[in-house]
């Protein structure tokens, strides 16, 4: 019976699971809602759903081990361990399971190199150095309330602040008003109910208290990732030349560049990753975004070789292969192609 391993990538907005064979073939995939242990509404249920989905048709006895890369796990280690062990047992699995920082899986999902640097900008944001497939240094990743500068949530919060300044008469008009009004309207009609005597919010009827009400309600119901859903609208407005949106994207890029450079030189002179690549991870850096272009420009020669992340769940599975096989390099390369 051929053994398989499990890799899980749990972020603020989604959880993905990959089941891989010893030769690097994908035997199953699963998806569910967010499982950031600090901010997701029900991370345990998301982990269970993704794992069960991926393991459909796979005998539990075949599972030799697993790696869970969970956002927020380093700040809430005990809770993360309790969640993972409970989910693992609930799915009838006995193999060795390990929790690793999510930047490690992002790096391993982009390259089979053992060392380098990863810069992440998605729901959250951080930079990390990887040495021998272990995270050895990190900058930021302190969560949406205290850090994650340049992240999707950070950008969304800045967009709301820009609109509140406009509504207060403290700032010039911005196209972000339409985007924030649409988010408020979506929350009112879908979750909270439109205030008595009012219609769903529009750019013309939006008021500061409705914005504040929607933001607090949205975060309470869906976690801070609710704010991150505004990031694509900020990107689009910046692309159309909106001054407020451009300023937000420029500031986000500057903060991400500072985060990456704060790691200092790598183990060898030169780029932040030393002799290894710099992996861009997270939807804000892996897509053709203005933010990604600004970050590349801001890093300049310090970036070295830049590789875009592909599949962090496959990266977690690759790490699980390295834990159970004496030589998993070929399987790792095959798995992340």
C-alpha positions as CSV (number, residue, x, y, z in Angstrom):
1,X,0.0,0.0,0.0
2,X,1.5,3.3,-1.1
3,X,1.8,5.9,1.6
4,X,0.5,9.4,1.2
5,X,1.0,12.7,3.1
6,X,-1.2,15.7,3.8
7,X,-0.4,19.3,3.4
8,X,-2.7,22.1,4.6
9,X,-2.4,25.8,4.0
10,X,-4.7,27.7,6.3
11,X,-5.1,31.4,5.8
12,X,-7.4,34.2,6.7
13,X,-9.8,33.8,3.8
14,X,-9.4,30.2,2.8
15,X,-8.0,26.7,3.7
16,X,-6.6,24.4,1.1
17,X,-5.4,20.8,1.5
18,X,-3.3,18.6,-0.8
19,X,-2.8,14.8,-0.4
20,X,0.4,13.7,-2.1
21,X,1.9,10.3,-2.9
22,X,5.6,9.4,-2.1
23,X,6.4,10.0,-5.8
24,X,5.0,13.6,-5.8
25,X,1.6,12.9,-7.4
26,X,-1.5,14.7,-6.1
27,X,-4.0,12.2,-4.8
28,X,-6.6,14.6,-3.5
29,X,-7.5,18.3,-2.9
30,X,-9.8,20.0,-0.6
31,X,-11.0,23.6,0.1
32,X,-12.8,25.4,2.9
33,X,-13.2,28.7,4.6
34,X,-10.5,30.6,6.5
35,X,-8.5,28.9,9.4
36,X,-6.3,31.6,10.7
37,X,-6.3,30.7,14.4
38,X,-6.3,34.3,15.4
39,X,-9.0,35.8,13.2
40,X,-11.1,33.1,11.4
41,X,-14.7,32.6,12.7
42,X,-14.4,28.8,12.9
43,X,-10.9,27.5,12.0
44,X,-11.5,24.0,13.3
45,X,-14.5,23.5,11.0
46,X,-12.6,24.8,8.0
47,X,-9.7,22.5,8.7
48,X,-12.0,19.5,9.0
49,X,-13.9,20.3,5.9
50,X,-10.8,20.8,3.7
51,X,-9.1,17.7,5.1
52,X,-12.2,15.4,4.6
53,X,-12.7,16.8,1.1
54,X,-9.1,16.0,0.1
55,X,-9.1,12.6,1.7
56,X,-12.3,11.4,0.0
57,X,-11.5,8.0,-1.4
58,X,-8.1,7.8,0.4
59,X,-7.8,5.2,3.2
60,X,-6.7,6.9,6.4
61,X,-4.3,4.1,7.1
62,X,-2.2,5.2,4.1
63,X,-1.5,8.6,5.6
64,X,2.1,8.6,6.9
65,X,2.1,12.2,8.1
66,X,1.0,15.8,7.6
67,X,2.1,19.4,7.8
68,X,-0.3,22.2,8.7
69,X,0.9,25.7,7.7
70,X,-1.5,27.9,9.7
71,X,-1.6,31.7,9.8
72,X,-1.5,32.9,13.3
73,X,-0.2,29.6,14.7
74,X,3.0,31.2,16.1
75,X,1.1,33.7,18.2
76,X,-1.5,31.1,19.4
77,X,0.6,27.9,19.5
78,X,-1.5,26.0,22.1
79,X,-4.7,26.7,20.4
80,X,-3.3,25.7,17.0
81,X,-2.0,22.4,18.4
82,X,-5.3,21.7,20.0
83,X,-7.2,22.4,16.8
84,X,-4.9,20.3,14.6
85,X,-4.7,17.3,16.9
86,X,-8.5,17.4,17.2
87,X,-9.1,17.6,13.5
88,X,-6.5,14.9,12.8
89,X,-8.2,12.5,15.2
90,X,-11.6,13.3,14.0
91,X,-10.5,12.3,10.5
92,X,-9.2,9.0,11.8
93,X,-5.5,9.7,11.1
94,X,-2.6,8.3,13.1
95,X,0.5,9.5,11.1
96,X,2.9,12.1,12.3
97,X,1.6,15.7,12.1
98,X,3.5,18.9,12.4
99,X,2.5,22.6,12.5
100,X,4.8,25.0,10.7
101,X,4.7,28.7,10.0
102,X,2.8,29.5,6.9
103,X,5.7,31.4,5.2
104,X,7.6,28.1,5.2
105,X,4.9,26.4,3.1
106,X,4.7,29.3,0.8
107,X,8.4,29.1,0.1
108,X,8.3,25.3,-0.3
109,X,5.4,25.6,-2.7
110,X,7.4,27.8,-5.0
111,X,10.8,26.2,-5.0
112,X,12.6,23.0,-3.9
113,X,15.6,25.1,-2.8
114,X,16.2,24.6,1.0
115,X,17.0,28.2,1.7
116,X,16.0,31.7,0.7
117,X,13.5,34.4,1.6
118,X,9.7,34.8,1.3
119,X,7.7,38.0,1.2
120,X,4.0,37.6,1.7
121,X,1.2,40.1,1.1
122,X,-2.3,38.6,1.1
123,X,-4.8,39.0,3.9
124,X,-1.7,39.5,6.2
125,X,1.9,40.5,5.4
126,X,5.3,39.5,6.6
127,X,8.8,38.5,5.4
128,X,10.8,35.5,6.5
129,X,14.2,33.9,6.0
130,X,14.3,30.1,5.3
131,X,17.4,28.1,6.0
132,X,17.4,24.3,5.5
133,X,13.6,24.2,5.2
134,X,13.2,25.9,8.6
135,X,12.1,29.5,9.3
136,X,15.1,31.2,11.0
137,X,14.1,34.9,11.0
138,X,10.9,36.9,10.4
139,X,9.7,40.5,10.2
140,X,6.1,41.6,10.8
141,X,3.2,39.1,10.6
142,X,2.0,40.6,13.8
143,X,-1.7,40.4,12.9
144,X,-4.1,42.9,11.4
145,X,-4.5,45.0,14.6
146,X,-0.8,45.5,15.3
147,X,1.0,44.9,12.0
148,X,0.7,43.1,8.7
149,X,1.7,46.4,7.0
150,X,1.0,46.5,3.3
151,X,-1.4,43.5,3.5
152,X,-4.9,43.3,2.0
153,X,-6.5,44.1,5.4
154,X,-4.1,47.1,5.8
155,X,-5.1,48.4,2.4
156,X,-8.8,47.9,3.1
157,X,-8.5,49.7,6.4
158,X,-6.7,52.6,4.6
159,X,-9.5,52.7,2.0
160,X,-12.1,53.0,4.7
161,X,-10.1,55.7,6.5
162,X,-9.9,57.7,3.2
163,X,-13.6,57.5,2.7
164,X,-14.3,58.5,6.3
165,X,-12.1,61.5,5.8
166,X,-14.0,62.4,2.6
167,X,-17.4,62.1,4.4
168,X,-16.1,64.2,7.2
169,X,-15.0,66.9,4.8
170,X,-11.4,66.4,5.5
171,X,-10.3,65.0,2.1
172,X,-10.8,65.4,-1.6
173,X,-13.2,63.2,-3.6
174,X,-12.0,59.7,-4.3
175,X,-13.4,56.7,-6.3
176,X,-12.9,54.6,-3.2
177,X,-16.3,56.0,-2.0
178,X,-18.1,53.8,-4.5
179,X,-16.1,50.7,-3.4
180,X,-16.7,51.3,0.3
181,X,-20.4,52.1,-0.3
182,X,-20.8,48.8,-2.2
183,X,-19.2,46.8,0.7
184,X,-21.5,48.6,3.2
185,X,-24.5,47.8,1.0
186,X,-23.5,44.2,0.7
187,X,-23.2,43.8,4.4
188,X,-26.5,45.6,5.1
189,X,-28.5,43.6,2.6
190,X,-26.8,40.3,3.3
191,X,-26.0,40.2,7.0
192,X,-27.3,43.1,9.1
193,X,-30.4,44.5,7.6
194,X,-30.8,48.0,6.1
195,X,-31.4,50.7,8.8
196,X,-35.1,51.5,9.3
197,X,-36.4,54.1,6.9
198,X,-33.3,53.8,4.7
199,X,-32.3,52.1,1.5
200,X,-29.1,50.1,0.9
201,X,-26.1,52.4,1.1
202,X,-25.0,54.2,-2.0
203,X,-22.2,56.7,-2.6
204,X,-24.8,59.4,-2.4
205,X,-26.4,58.2,0.9
206,X,-23.4,56.9,2.7
207,X,-22.7,58.3,6.2
208,X,-19.8,57.8,8.5
209,X,-21.9,56.0,11.1
210,X,-23.0,53.5,8.5
211,X,-19.4,52.9,7.4
212,X,-18.3,52.3,11.0
213,X,-21.3,50.1,11.8
214,X,-20.6,47.9,8.7
215,X,-16.9,47.6,9.4
216,X,-17.3,46.5,13.0
217,X,-20.2,44.2,12.0
218,X,-18.3,42.7,9.1
219,X,-15.2,42.1,11.2
220,X,-17.3,40.6,14.0
221,X,-19.0,38.2,11.5
222,X,-16.2,37.3,9.1
223,X,-13.0,38.4,10.8
224,X,-10.6,41.1,9.6
225,X,-10.5,39.5,6.1
226,X,-13.7,41.4,5.6
227,X,-11.6,44.5,5.2
228,X,-9.2,42.8,2.9
229,X,-12.0,42.3,0.3
230,X,-11.6,46.0,-0.5
231,X,-8.0,45.6,-1.7
232,X,-8.8,44.7,-5.3
233,X,-11.0,47.8,-5.6
234,X,-8.1,49.9,-4.3
235,X,-5.9,48.4,-6.9
236,X,-8.4,49.1,-9.6
237,X,-8.9,52.7,-8.5
238,X,-5.1,53.2,-8.4
239,X,-4.9,51.8,-12.0
240,X,-7.5,54.4,-13.0
241,X,-5.4,57.2,-11.5
242,X,-7.3,57.9,-8.3
243,X,-5.0,59.9,-6.1
244,X,-6.1,58.4,-2.8
245,X,-5.9,54.9,-4.0
246,X,-2.5,55.5,-5.6
247,X,-1.2,56.9,-2.3
248,X,-2.4,53.8,-0.4
249,X,-0.8,51.4,-2.9
250,X,2.5,53.4,-2.9
251,X,2.6,53.4,0.9
252,X,1.8,49.7,1.0
253,X,4.6,48.9,-1.4
254,X,7.0,51.0,0.7
255,X,6.1,49.2,3.9
256,X,6.5,45.8,2.2
257,X,9.9,46.8,0.9
258,X,11.0,47.9,4.4
259,X,9.7,44.6,5.8
260,X,11.8,42.6,3.3
261,X,14.9,44.7,3.8
262,X,14.6,44.6,7.6
263,X,15.7,40.9,7.4
264,X,19.2,42.2,6.5
265,X,21.6,40.4,4.2
266,X,21.2,36.6,4.0
267,X,23.8,34.0,5.0
268,X,25.9,35.0,2.1
269,X,26.5,38.6,0.9
270,X,24.0,40.0,-1.5
271,X,20.2,39.6,-1.7
272,X,18.0,39.3,1.3
273,X,17.7,35.5,0.6
274,X,21.5,35.0,0.5
275,X,22.2,32.4,-2.2
276,X,18.5,31.3,-2.4
277,X,15.6,32.9,-4.2
278,X,13.1,35.5,-3.0
279,X,9.6,34.1,-3.2
280,X,6.7,36.5,-3.6
281,X,3.6,35.0,-2.0
282,X,0.0,36.2,-1.4
283,X,-2.5,37.3,-4.0
284,X,-1.3,41.0,-3.9
285,X,2.2,40.0,-5.0
286,X,1.6,36.9,-7.2
287,X,-0.9,38.6,-9.6
288,X,-0.1,41.4,-12.1
289,X,-0.8,44.1,-9.6
290,X,0.6,47.6,-9.3
291,X,1.6,46.8,-5.8
292,X,3.8,43.9,-6.9
293,X,5.5,46.0,-9.6
294,X,6.2,48.8,-7.0
295,X,7.7,46.3,-4.6
296,X,10.0,44.8,-7.2
297,X,11.1,48.3,-8.2
298,X,11.6,49.3,-4.5
299,X,13.7,46.3,-3.8
300,X,15.9,46.8,-6.8
301,X,19.1,44.6,-6.9
302,X,18.4,43.5,-3.3
303,X,15.6,41.2,-4.6
304,X,18.0,38.8,-6.4
305,X,16.1,36.0,-8.1
306,X,12.3,36.5,-7.6
307,X,10.0,33.5,-7.9
308,X,6.2,33.7,-7.6
309,X,4.5,31.4,-5.1
310,X,2.2,28.8,-6.6
311,X,0.6,26.4,-4.2
312,X,1.3,26.7,-0.4
313,X,-0.8,23.6,0.3
314,X,1.5,21.6,-2.1
315,X,4.4,23.2,-0.3
316,X,3.1,21.9,3.0
317,X,2.7,18.5,1.5
318,X,6.3,18.7,0.2
319,X,7.5,19.5,3.7
320,X,5.6,16.4,4.9
321,X,7.4,14.3,2.3
322,X,10.8,15.5,3.5
323,X,9.7,14.5,7.0
324,X,8.9,10.9,6.1
325,X,11.3,10.1,3.2
326,X,15.1,9.9,3.3
327,X,15.3,11.8,-0.1
328,X,12.2,13.7,-1.2
329,X,13.8,16.2,-3.5
330,X,12.5,14.7,-6.8
331,X,9.0,14.3,-5.4
332,X,9.1,17.9,-4.1
333,X,10.0,19.2,-7.5
334,X,7.3,17.2,-9.2
335,X,4.6,18.2,-6.7
336,X,5.1,22.0,-7.1
337,X,5.4,22.1,-10.9
